[in-house]
Amino acid sequence: MNSHLHEEVEHIANCFELAILLEVSANKPGNINLMVGFEDTRYEHFLASAVAASASFEQAAERGIMVSEGTLGVGDVEVGQLIKRCVEDVAKWQHGGNTLLGTVILLMPMAVAAGITCRDKEHIFKLPELREKLKLVVESTSASDAVHVYEAIKAANPSGLGKASELDVNDPKSTRRILEEEISLYRVFEVASEYDNICSEWVKNYPLTFDVAYPYLTEQIKMGKSLDAAIIHTFLKVLGDYSDTFISRKVGAEKSKQVSLEAKRVLQQGGVETPDGKKCLSEFDLKLRSEGNLLNPGTTADIVSAALALFVLGGYRP
């Protein structure tokens, strides 16, 4: 790899690593942070995971650049393989279980798209173009990508996975059918998009990331809020307007809707910027933690990580 290419892929990987670190460092309700963890998973597990994921983001960016140069077809990028490798690397570097599966699934095609996308001499990416390339990347996935992602999911062993009515990840017949019928990863995620927001992001061109979380985060920073406050408020905005499907799969849709209503109320009370908002936020955090991690808004955190990735790719520096 020549020095210029190395600089490019390293820069892209650094953007994604920083986004993950910023997301986990914010004191979001019901999530792991510097002060509070879960029984077997703590803040340091996420730090190690972010570092471990960087190599796969570099490889994704390199393949994206090769697509832009015409030396690799977009259908040959093997996003599924990249996701699987990343999940395996994360597991080698920490003992806290599944930390980044959802985030990696969201960010890996974005890293490929970043490699394809034009950027200026300051490494600032054109986000509308990145979104177009992202759509191309996910729509070009193959049956092999789907099988690799199934293997990554089984290796990560996430909680609240549930059982799907079609192409269930834990059914050995699913992978055989995927290969025999050549069902792409994009098509698999279409099936799952009705009950999983991460899959829905893939097949709908990341609407929560680009149209909700990123603009809200950007506006919060423009209003002079601290980065921590901006991330927490963005988290509350997304959770308040869209039920967290990670919670829904574990405890049901009604409970998830109730959590969203409470998130909206915290933001209406001022979030971290008013005494009433802080009190409301603290009570909300305790409630989310009162049932183990069943009410952990994990999918919302993944969306916020993706929005932060856009923010950093777009030129933000802390």
C-alpha positions as CSV (number, residue, x, y, z in Angstrom):
1,M,0.0,0.0,0.0
2,N,1.5,3.4,-1.0
3,S,1.8,6.1,1.6
4,H,-1.1,8.2,0.3
5,L,-3.5,5.2,0.3
6,H,-2.4,4.3,3.8
7,E,-3.0,7.8,5.0
8,E,-6.5,7.7,3.5
9,V,-7.6,4.4,5.0
10,E,-6.1,5.2,8.3
11,H,-8.0,8.5,8.4
12,I,-11.3,6.8,7.7
13,A,-10.7,4.1,10.3
14,N,-9.8,6.8,12.8
15,C,-13.1,8.6,12.2
16,F,-15.1,5.4,13.0
17,E,-13.0,4.5,16.0
18,L,-13.4,8.0,17.4
19,A,-17.2,7.9,16.8
20,I,-17.5,4.7,18.8
21,L,-15.3,6.1,21.6
22,L,-17.4,9.3,21.8
23,E,-20.7,7.4,21.9
24,V,-19.7,5.1,24.7
25,S,-18.2,8.0,26.7
26,A,-21.4,10.0,26.9
27,N,-23.5,9.4,30.0
28,K,-26.6,8.2,28.2
29,P,-29.4,6.7,30.2
30,G,-29.6,2.9,30.5
31,N,-26.2,2.5,28.7
32,I,-22.7,1.6,29.8
33,N,-20.5,4.5,30.4
34,L,-17.4,5.4,32.5
35,M,-19.3,5.4,35.7
36,V,-21.8,2.6,35.3
37,G,-21.6,-0.8,33.7
38,F,-23.6,-4.0,33.5
39,E,-22.8,-7.2,35.4
40,D,-20.3,-8.6,32.9
41,T,-19.8,-5.7,30.5
42,R,-18.0,-2.5,31.4
43,Y,-16.7,0.7,29.8
44,E,-13.2,-0.7,29.3
45,H,-14.7,-3.6,27.2
46,F,-16.0,-1.0,24.8
47,L,-12.7,0.9,24.6
48,A,-10.9,-2.3,23.7
49,S,-13.6,-3.1,21.2
50,A,-13.2,0.2,19.4
51,V,-9.5,-0.3,19.1
52,A,-10.0,-3.9,17.9
53,A,-12.5,-2.8,15.2
54,S,-10.1,-0.3,13.6
55,A,-8.3,-2.8,11.4
56,S,-11.5,-3.9,9.8
57,F,-12.5,-0.4,9.2
58,E,-9.2,0.2,7.5
59,Q,-9.7,-2.8,5.2
60,A,-13.3,-1.6,4.4
61,A,-12.0,1.8,3.5
62,E,-9.2,0.3,1.3
63,R,-11.7,-1.8,-0.6
64,G,-13.9,1.3,-1.1
65,I,-11.0,3.2,-2.5
66,M,-10.3,0.2,-4.9
67,V,-13.9,0.4,-6.0
68,S,-13.5,4.2,-6.7
69,E,-10.3,3.4,-8.7
70,G,-12.1,0.7,-10.7
71,T,-9.8,-2.2,-9.5
72,L,-12.5,-3.9,-7.5
73,G,-16.2,-4.3,-8.2
74,V,-18.6,-3.1,-5.6
75,G,-20.2,-6.5,-5.5
76,D,-16.8,-8.0,-4.6
77,V,-16.2,-5.9,-1.5
78,E,-17.4,-8.7,0.8
79,V,-19.0,-6.5,3.5
80,G,-20.2,-9.6,5.3
81,Q,-16.7,-11.0,5.6
82,L,-15.5,-7.6,7.0
83,I,-18.3,-7.6,9.6
84,K,-17.4,-11.2,10.6
85,R,-13.7,-10.4,10.9
86,C,-14.4,-7.3,13.0
87,V,-16.7,-9.2,15.4
88,E,-14.0,-11.9,15.8
89,D,-11.3,-9.3,16.4
90,V,-13.5,-7.5,19.0
91,A,-14.0,-10.9,20.8
92,K,-10.2,-11.4,21.0
93,W,-9.5,-8.1,22.7
94,Q,-12.0,-8.1,25.5
95,H,-14.0,-10.4,27.8
96,G,-17.2,-8.4,28.1
97,G,-19.3,-10.3,25.5
98,N,-21.1,-8.7,22.7
99,T,-20.2,-5.0,22.7
100,L,-20.4,-3.7,19.1
101,L,-22.3,-6.1,16.9
102,G,-25.1,-3.6,15.9
103,T,-22.7,-0.7,15.6
104,V,-20.3,-2.8,13.3
105,I,-23.2,-3.9,11.1
106,L,-24.2,-0.2,10.7
107,L,-20.7,1.2,10.3
108,M,-18.9,-1.3,8.1
109,P,-20.7,-0.5,4.8
110,M,-20.4,3.2,5.7
111,A,-16.6,2.7,5.9
112,V,-16.6,1.1,2.4
113,A,-18.8,4.0,1.1
114,A,-16.3,6.5,2.7
115,G,-13.5,4.9,0.6
116,I,-15.6,5.4,-2.5
117,T,-16.7,9.0,-1.7
118,C,-14.9,12.1,-2.8
119,R,-13.2,14.2,-0.1
120,D,-11.2,17.4,-0.1
121,K,-7.6,17.9,0.8
122,E,-8.6,18.3,4.4
123,H,-10.3,14.9,4.4
124,I,-13.8,16.4,4.7
125,F,-16.3,14.0,3.1
126,K,-19.3,15.0,1.0
127,L,-22.1,13.4,3.0
128,P,-24.8,13.4,0.4
129,E,-22.5,11.5,-2.0
130,L,-21.5,9.2,0.8
131,R,-25.1,8.3,1.3
132,E,-25.5,7.5,-2.4
133,K,-22.4,5.3,-2.2
134,L,-23.7,3.6,0.9
135,K,-26.9,2.7,-0.8
136,L,-24.9,1.2,-3.7
137,V,-22.7,-0.8,-1.2
138,V,-25.6,-2.4,0.7
139,E,-27.6,-3.2,-2.4
140,S,-24.6,-5.0,-3.9
141,T,-24.2,-7.5,-1.1
142,S,-24.4,-11.3,-1.9
143,A,-25.6,-14.5,-0.3
144,S,-22.1,-15.1,0.9
145,D,-22.3,-11.8,2.8
146,A,-25.5,-13.0,4.4
147,V,-23.9,-16.2,5.6
148,H,-20.9,-14.4,7.0
149,V,-23.1,-12.0,8.9
150,Y,-25.1,-14.9,10.3
151,E,-21.9,-16.4,11.5
152,A,-20.9,-13.1,13.1
153,I,-24.2,-12.8,14.9
154,K,-23.9,-16.4,16.2
155,A,-20.4,-15.7,17.4
156,A,-21.3,-12.5,19.1
157,N,-24.3,-14.2,20.7
158,P,-26.3,-11.0,21.4
159,S,-29.1,-10.9,24.0
160,G,-32.7,-10.4,22.9
161,L,-32.1,-11.9,19.4
162,G,-35.5,-13.7,19.5
163,K,-36.8,-16.1,16.8
164,A,-37.6,-15.0,13.3
165,S,-40.5,-16.4,11.3
166,E,-38.3,-16.5,8.2
167,L,-34.6,-17.0,7.7
168,D,-34.0,-17.4,11.4
169,V,-30.3,-16.9,12.2
170,N,-30.3,-19.9,14.6
171,D,-31.9,-22.3,12.1
172,P,-29.2,-24.3,10.1
173,K,-31.7,-24.5,7.2
174,S,-31.6,-20.7,6.8
175,T,-28.0,-20.6,5.6
176,R,-28.6,-23.5,3.2
177,R,-31.6,-21.7,1.8
178,I,-29.6,-18.5,1.5
179,L,-26.9,-20.1,-0.6
180,E,-29.2,-22.3,-2.6
181,E,-31.6,-19.4,-3.5
182,E,-28.8,-16.8,-3.6
183,I,-30.5,-14.5,-1.2
184,S,-28.4,-11.4,-0.6
185,L,-27.7,-9.9,2.7
186,Y,-29.7,-6.9,1.6
187,R,-32.7,-9.1,1.0
188,V,-32.2,-10.8,4.4
189,F,-32.3,-7.4,6.0
190,E,-35.4,-6.5,4.1
191,V,-37.1,-9.4,5.8
192,A,-35.8,-8.4,9.2
193,S,-36.5,-4.7,8.8
194,E,-40.0,-4.9,10.2
195,Y,-38.7,-5.7,13.6
196,D,-35.1,-4.5,13.7
197,N,-34.1,-0.8,13.2
198,I,-30.5,-1.7,12.2
199,C,-31.8,-3.8,9.3
200,S,-34.3,-1.1,8.5
201,E,-31.5,1.4,8.3
202,W,-29.7,-0.8,5.7
203,V,-32.6,-1.2,3.4
204,K,-34.0,2.3,3.7
205,N,-30.7,4.1,3.2
206,Y,-30.1,5.1,6.9
207,P,-33.0,7.5,7.5
208,L,-32.6,7.6,11.3
209,T,-28.9,8.2,10.9
210,F,-28.9,10.9,8.2
211,D,-32.3,12.5,8.6
212,V,-32.9,12.4,12.4
213,A,-29.8,11.8,14.5
214,Y,-27.1,13.6,12.5
215,P,-29.0,16.8,11.9
216,Y,-30.1,17.0,15.5
217,L,-26.6,16.3,16.8
218,T,-25.3,19.0,14.4
219,E,-27.8,21.5,15.6
220,Q,-27.1,20.8,19.2
221,I,-23.4,21.6,18.7
222,K,-24.3,24.8,16.7
223,M,-26.4,25.9,19.7
224,G,-23.2,25.8,21.8
225,K,-24.0,22.7,23.8
226,S,-21.2,20.5,25.0
227,L,-20.5,17.3,23.1
228,D,-21.7,15.2,26.0
229,A,-24.9,17.1,26.2
230,A,-25.4,17.0,22.4
231,I,-24.9,13.2,22.3
232,I,-27.3,12.6,25.3
233,H,-29.9,14.8,23.8
234,T,-29.6,13.2,20.4
235,F,-29.9,9.8,22.0
236,L,-33.1,11.0,23.8
237,K,-34.4,12.5,20.5
238,V,-34.0,9.2,18.6
239,L,-35.3,7.1,21.5
240,G,-38.3,9.4,22.0
241,D,-39.4,9.4,18.4
242,Y,-38.6,5.7,17.5
243,S,-39.1,2.7,19.7
244,D,-35.9,0.8,20.4
245,T,-36.2,-2.6,18.7
246,F,-33.6,-4.1,21.0
247,I,-35.9,-3.4,23.9
248,S,-39.0,-4.5,21.9
249,R,-37.5,-7.9,21.2
250,K,-36.7,-8.5,24.8
251,V,-39.7,-7.2,26.7
252,G,-42.3,-6.4,24.0
253,A,-43.5,-3.4,21.9
254,E,-45.7,-1.8,24.5
255,K,-42.9,-1.6,27.1
256,S,-40.6,-0.2,24.4
257,K,-43.2,2.5,23.5
258,Q,-43.4,3.4,27.2
259,V,-39.6,3.9,27.3
260,S,-39.8,6.1,24.3
261,L,-42.5,8.3,25.9
262,E,-40.3,8.7,29.0
263,A,-37.3,9.6,26.8
264,K,-39.4,12.3,25.1
265,R,-40.5,13.6,28.5
266,V,-36.9,13.9,29.7
267,L,-36.0,16.0,26.6
268,Q,-39.1,18.2,27.0
269,Q,-38.0,18.9,30.6
270,G,-34.7,20.2,29.3
271,G,-32.5,17.2,29.4
272,V,-29.1,17.8,31.0
273,E,-29.5,21.6,30.8
274,T,-32.2,22.2,33.5
275,P,-32.7,21.1,37.1
276,D,-36.0,19.4,36.2
277,G,-34.4,17.8,33.2
278,K,-31.5,16.4,35.1
279,K,-33.8,15.0,37.8
280,C,-36.0,13.5,35.2
281,L,-33.0,12.0,33.4
282,S,-31.6,10.5,36.6
283,E,-34.9,8.9,37.4
284,F,-35.2,7.6,33.8
285,D,-31.7,6.1,34.0
286,L,-32.4,4.3,37.2
287,K,-35.6,2.9,35.8
288,L,-33.8,1.6,32.7
289,R,-31.3,-0.1,34.9
290,S,-33.8,-1.5,37.4
291,E,-34.4,-4.7,35.4
292,G,-30.9,-5.7,34.6
293,N,-30.1,-4.7,31.0
294,L,-33.5,-5.7,29.6
295,L,-34.3,-2.0,29.0
296,N,-31.0,-1.1,27.6
297,P,-31.7,1.0,24.5
298,G,-28.9,-0.6,22.6
299,T,-30.1,-0.1,19.0
300,T,-30.6,3.7,19.7
301,A,-26.9,3.8,20.9
302,D,-25.9,2.1,17.6
303,I,-27.8,4.8,15.6
304,V,-26.0,7.5,17.6
305,S,-22.7,5.9,16.8
306,A,-23.5,6.1,13.1
307,A,-24.5,9.7,13.4
308,L,-21.2,10.5,15.2
309,A,-19.3,8.8,12.4
310,L,-21.0,11.1,9.9
311,F,-20.2,14.1,12.2
312,V,-16.5,13.2,12.3
313,L,-16.3,12.3,8.6
314,G,-17.8,15.7,8.0
315,G,-14.9,17.4,9.7
316,Y,-15.9,17.6,13.4
317,R,-13.0,17.4,15.9
318,P,-13.5,17.5,19.6
